[in-house]
Each structure stands twice: as structure tokens, then as C-alpha cells.
Amino acid sequence: MKEKVVIQICMGSSCFSRGNNKTLKVIQHYLKEHGLEGDVVLKGNHCFGDCSKGPVVKINERLYENINSDNILEILEHTFN
């Protein structure tokens, strides 16, 4: 059995107001569109500790900074293909 991919999205006020509210919707849509919902654990996090580099998303053990709705699609494509 394949291990699930863990996607943690920062929902702290700085990251959320700077775009992670939109990024969350993009991630959810991508997972649904590609039938990946069962392969992923998607959860919100309060803070990863460096708000100045946000919005932040962590996939498995890799932290991605300065995330927006465009570059998250590239990251998801790379992660799942």
C-alpha cells in the first residue's frame, strides 16, 4: 500500500490573508479533478514560523514558500506526476 502524500497549508492570519485562502481551493480542486483525494492527507496548520516567506505550504517534508495559485499547480504537477 502506497503511503499518502501529506499536504499542510498554513492557515495563520498572515499566510491566509496573503493568498492561502485561494491556494486551499486550488489544491482541493486539483485533488478532486485528478481523483487524488484518497491518496492525500490535506490539513491546515497554524504557522510554520516564518511569516515573511509566506504563504507557505508543506508537502511531506518539503516546505514551499511564497506560494500562490499559479505556482501551487506546478508544485502539485511535480508531486503527483
Secondary structure, 3 states (H helix, E strand, C coil): CCCCEEEEEECCHHHHHHHHHHHHHHHHHHHHHCCCHHHEEEEEECCCCCHHHCCCEEECCEEECCCCCCHHHHHHHHHHC
